[in-house]
Amino acid sequence: MTDWNPADLAAIDRAGELDVAAHRPDGTLRTPRIVWHVVVDDQLFVRSVRGTEGAWYRGVQRTGTGRIESGGVAADVTFTDDHDHDAAIDQAYRAKYGGGSAVAAITSPTAAATTLRVDPA
């Protein structure tokens, strides 16, 4: 695991959305998808609101690598299942995005099962 540059992580954190494009097995990138993201303990996390059925999530699971863009930062990344911070991630989603049905969905057990840590490659 490589640590994020603090300035890049802060810029990503300030942004409301993150574009995620998974690598295909041949190394090309899939079409980017917009996801919500949070930073907890200086680590970047994403979840699939549709759980394991989310197309972008299935793509990421195939190779574990991809590219993100957010807050003026573009980076090649790795994706790792990580459930060590799920409660704090739920809190971070609520703090960043407020209440409502969309936040209830991203903090649901279905979405929480897809928690991924995003690290620079």
KEMINU-639000 format. One line per 10 residues: for each residue x, y, z of N, C-alpha, C. Coordinates in Angstrom, 2 decimals. Each point is the difference from the previous one (the first is absolute). Layout:
residues N
X/Y/Z/X/Y/Z/X/Y/Z | ...;
***
This chain:
residues 121
0.85/-1.19/0.00/-0.85/1.19/0.00/0.88/1.24/0.00 | -0.28/0.91/-0.91/0.70/1.27/-0.08/-0.90/1.07/0.59 | 0.59/0.92/0.74/-0.78/1.09/0.59/-0.28/1.08/-1.03 | -1.13/0.67/0.18/-0.34/1.14/-0.82/0.85/1.20/0.36 | 0.29/0.82/-0.98/0.57/1.31/0.26/-1.09/0.77/0.76 | 0.33/0.61/1.15/-1.04/0.66/0.80/-0.80/1.06/-0.76 | 0.66/0.76/-0.85/-0.72/1.04/-0.77/-0.97/-0.64/-0.99 | 0.41/-1.07/-0.65/-0.89/-0.69/-0.95/-1.19/-0.60/0.75 | 0.25/-0.65/1.12/-1.08/-0.60/0.77/-0.99/1.05/0.48 | 0.51/1.14/0.44/-0.89/1.09/0.46/-0.85/0.52/-1.16;
0.58/0.12/-1.19/-0.76/0.47/-1.17/-1.08/-1.01/-0.38 | 0.34/-1.27/0.04/-0.98/-1.05/-0.30/-1.12/0.03/1.05 | 0.37/0.13/1.25/-0.97/0.00/1.09/-0.99/1.16/-0.13 | 0.49/1.16/-0.41/-0.88/1.17/-0.13/-1.01/-0.16/-1.13 | 0.32/-0.78/-0.99/-0.89/-0.18/-1.14/-1.20/-0.86/0.39 | -1.12/0.26/-0.63/-1.22/-0.74/0.32/-0.09/-1.35/-0.67 | 0.68/-0.16/-1.11/-0.10/-1.25/-0.75/1.37/-0.43/-0.50 | 0.08/-1.27/-0.31/1.24/-0.61/-0.48/-0.32/-0.79/-1.25 | 0.77/0.20/-1.06/-0.14/-0.82/-1.20/0.89/-1.22/0.16 | -0.58/-1.18/-0.20/0.73/-1.26/0.12/-0.08/-0.73/-1.33;
1.16/-0.39/-0.51/0.07/-0.82/-1.21/0.90/-1.20/0.31 | -0.57/-1.19/-0.06/0.77/-1.22/0.25/0.80/-0.39/-1.23 | 1.15/-0.61/0.24/0.75/-0.59/-1.11/-0.67/-1.30/-0.42 | -0.05/-0.23/-1.29/-0.40/-1.29/-0.54/1.23/-0.93/0.08 | -0.20/-1.29/-0.14/1.15/-0.91/0.00/1.06/0.34/-1.05 | -0.40/0.64/-1.11/0.98/0.37/-1.03/0.69/1.32/0.29 | -0.33/0.64/1.13/0.65/1.24/0.41/-0.72/1.27/-0.41 | -0.99/-0.09/-0.89/-0.76/1.18/-0.37/-0.96/0.36/1.14 | -0.47/1.23/-0.02/-0.91/0.46/1.05/-1.45/-0.13/-0.42 | -0.83/-0.40/0.95/-1.44/0.00/-0.21/-0.50/1.45/0.03;
-1.24/0.21/-0.36/-0.62/1.32/0.07/-0.07/0.45/1.45 | 0.45/1.23/0.30/-0.05/0.47/1.39/-1.44/0.09/0.52 | -0.14/-0.28/1.26/-1.28/0.13/0.71/0.19/0.93/1.18 | -1.02/0.75/0.32/0.05/0.93/1.13/-0.43/-0.74/1.26 | 0.81/0.10/1.05/-0.33/-0.59/1.29/0.26/1.02/1.10 | -0.61/-0.23/1.14/0.30/0.78/1.19/1.18/-0.63/0.71 | 0.75/0.83/0.68/1.21/-0.46/0.67/0.17/0.74/1.33 | 0.77/-0.60/0.89/0.33/0.64/1.27/1.45/-0.30/0.35 | 0.54/0.84/0.88/1.34/-0.21/0.53/-0.14/-0.26/1.50 | 0.60/-1.09/0.45/0.01/-0.37/1.42/1.43/-0.42/0.34;
0.54/0.58/1.06/1.37/-0.33/0.43/1.00/0.12/-1.14 | -0.11/1.09/-0.77/0.90/0.29/-1.11/-0.01/-1.08/-1.09 | -1.12/-0.68/-0.13/-0.17/-1.00/-1.04/-1.29/0.29/-0.75 | 0.02/-0.25/-1.30/-1.14/0.25/-0.87/-0.83/-1.28/-0.15 | -1.32/0.15/0.15/-0.90/-1.15/-0.10/-1.16/0.30/-0.95 | -0.45/-1.05/-0.68/-1.19/0.07/-0.86/-0.85/-1.24/0.27 | -1.27/0.12/-0.37/-0.94/-1.11/0.09/-0.91/0.03/-1.21 | -0.57/-1.14/-0.30/-0.99/-0.09/-1.06/-1.39/0.07/0.62 | -0.75/1.02/-0.34/-1.35/0.16/0.54/-0.89/-1.17/-0.41 | 0.34/-0.66/-1.10/-0.77/-1.15/-0.46/0.60/-1.32/0.48;
0.92/0.08/0.93/0.62/-1.21/0.51/0.83/-0.68/-1.07 | 0.09/-1.30/0.07/0.84/-0.75/-0.94/-0.57/0.00/-1.41 | -1.22/0.49/-0.17/-0.60/0.08/-1.34/0.42/1.25/-0.76 | 0.65/0.95/0.64/0.45/1.21/-0.68/1.03/-0.33/-1.08 | -0.23/0.49/-1.21/0.88/-0.34/-1.12/1.43/0.46/0.24 | 0.18/1.22/0.52/1.37/0.47/0.23/0.70/-0.87/1.04 | -0.76/-0.42/1.01/0.57/-0.83/1.06/0.45/-1.36/-0.56 | -0.84/-0.60/-0.82/0.37/-1.28/-0.60/1.26/0.15/-0.85 | 0.10/1.11/-0.72/1.20/0.24/-0.81/1.25/0.14/0.85 | -0.12/0.72/1.09/1.14/0.18/0.92/0.40/-1.34/0.61;
-0.96/-0.82/0.32/0.31/-1.30/0.62/0.79/-0.90/-0.95 | -0.18/0.15/-1.29/0.70/-0.86/-0.96/1.50/0.21/0.02 | 0.45/1.25/0.07/1.44/0.27/-0.10/0.59/0.63/1.25 | -0.83/0.66/0.81/0.49/0.67/1.20/0.75/1.29/-0.28 | -0.04/0.46/-1.25/0.70/1.22/-0.36/-0.88/0.87/-0.88 | 0.37/1.28/-0.07/-0.75/0.92/-0.85/0.57/1.39/0.09 | -0.85/0.96/-0.28/0.39/1.41/0.02/-1.15/0.79/0.60 | 0.37/1.00/0.80/-1.00/0.90/0.57/0.31/1.43/-0.39 | -1.03/0.82/0.02/0.14/1.45/-0.18/-0.98/0.69/0.92 | 0.52/0.98/0.73/-0.84/0.76/0.92/0.79/1.18/0.54;
-0.66/1.13/0.15/0.64/1.16/0.60/1.25/0.46/-0.71 | 0.08/-0.24/-1.31/1.17/0.40/-0.77/1.14/-1.00/0.08 | -0.23/-1.12/0.65/1.02/-1.05/0.13/-0.40/-1.19/-0.86 | 0.94/-0.49/-0.79/-0.19/-1.22/-0.77/1.11/-0.97/0.41 | -0.38/-1.25/0.27/1.01/-0.94/0.47/-0.36/-1.42/-0.37 | 1.03/-0.78/-0.34/-0.16/-1.44/-0.12/-0.05/-0.55/1.42 | -0.90/-0.96/0.23/-0.23/-0.47/1.37/-0.18/-1.51/0.06 | 0.08/-0.49/1.22/-0.39/-1.37/0.30/-1.20/0.04/0.93 | -0.82/-1.03/-0.06/-1.19/-0.11/0.82/0.14/-1.26/0.86 | -0.22/0.15/1.31/0.16/-1.11/0.93/-1.22/-0.08/0.91;
-0.59/-1.19/0.13/-1.07/-0.17/0.98/0.55/0.37/1.37 | -0.74/0.81/0.73/0.47/0.45/1.32/-1.21/0.35/0.85 | -0.24/-0.81/1.00/-1.15/0.22/0.88/0.41/0.37/1.42 | 1.24/0.41/0.17/0.50/0.35/1.33/-0.58/1.30/0.54 | -0.56/0.83/-0.87/-0.49/1.32/0.40/-1.46/0.22/-0.35 | -0.78/-1.06/-0.18/-1.36/0.16/-0.51/-0.87/0.97/0.81 | 0.06/-0.07/1.31/-0.83/0.92/0.81/0.43/1.45/-0.21 | 1.30/0.24/-0.04/0.50/1.36/-0.23/-0.32/0.47/-1.42 | 0.01/-0.92/-0.96/-0.34/0.34/-1.38/-1.48/0.39/-0.08 | -0.86/-0.75/0.68/-1.42/0.39/0.06/-0.15/1.42/0.54;
0.68/0.30/1.09/-0.06/1.34/0.59/0.52/1.05/-0.97 | 1.09/-0.32/-0.70/0.58/0.96/-0.94/-0.96/0.27/-1.16 | -0.67/-1.03/-0.50/-1.00/0.22/-1.07/-1.11/0.91/0.50 | -0.48/-0.23/1.21/-1.08/0.85/0.54/0.47/1.43/0.19 | 1.22/0.18/0.49/0.54/1.34/0.21/0.20/0.74/-1.33 | 0.46/-0.70/-1.01/0.31/0.63/-1.28/-1.25/0.25/-0.85 | -0.92/-0.97/-0.02/-1.12/0.07/-0.93/-1.36/0.23/0.67 | -0.03/0.07/1.32/-1.25/0.29/0.70/-0.88/-1.22/0.18 | -1.29/0.25/0.12/-0.96/-1.08/0.19/-0.70/-0.33/-1.31 | -1.07/-0.69/0.10/-0.78/-0.31/-1.18/0.19/-1.42/-0.49;
-0.78/-0.33/-1.01/-0.02/-1.38/-0.48/1.32/-0.41/-0.67 | 0.68/0.92/-0.67/1.27/-0.36/-0.64/1.06/-0.36/1.03 | 0.05/0.73/1.10/0.96/-0.31/1.06/-0.40/-1.28/0.71 | -1.29/-0.21/0.18/-0.45/-1.27/0.59/0.43/-1.16/-0.87 | -0.04/0.17/-1.31/0.40/-1.07/-0.91/1.50/-0.26/0.06 | 0.83/1.05/0.04/1.45/-0.19/-0.02/0.52/-0.50/1.36 | -0.80/0.12/1.04/0.39/-0.51/1.32/-0.74/-1.29/0.35 | -0.74/-0.54/-0.93/-0.74/-1.24/0.23/0.96/-1.19/0.05 | -0.43/-1.11/0.58/0.84/-1.21/0.00/0.39/-0.45/-1.42 | -0.90/0.18/-0.96/0.29/-0.38/-1.38/1.19/0.79/-0.55;
-0.02/1.31/0.21/1.12/0.84/-0.48/1.24/-0.22/0.85 | -0.16/-0.11/1.32/1.15/-0.18/0.87/0.79/-1.26/-0.33 | -0.67/-0.99/-0.53/0.68/-1.24/-0.40/0.98/0.23/-1.13 | -0.08/1.15/-0.68/0.88/0.29/-1.14/1.05/1.04/0.33 | 0.25/0.28/1.25/0.98/1.02/0.37/1.36/-0.31/-0.58 | 0.54/0.98/-0.71/1.33/-0.14/-0.61/0.89/1.16/0.43 | 1.23/-0.31/0.38/1.01/1.04/0.23/0.65/0.26/-1.35 | 0.20/1.27/-0.30/0.58/0.41/-1.28/1.39/0.59/0.30 | 1.02/-0.64/-0.55/1.38/0.42/0.24/0.67/0.37/-1.31 | 0.88/1.02/0.03/0.75/0.30/-1.22/0.85/-1.19/-0.42;
0.07/-0.22/-1.30/0.77/-1.16/-0.50/1.49/0.32/-0.01;
***
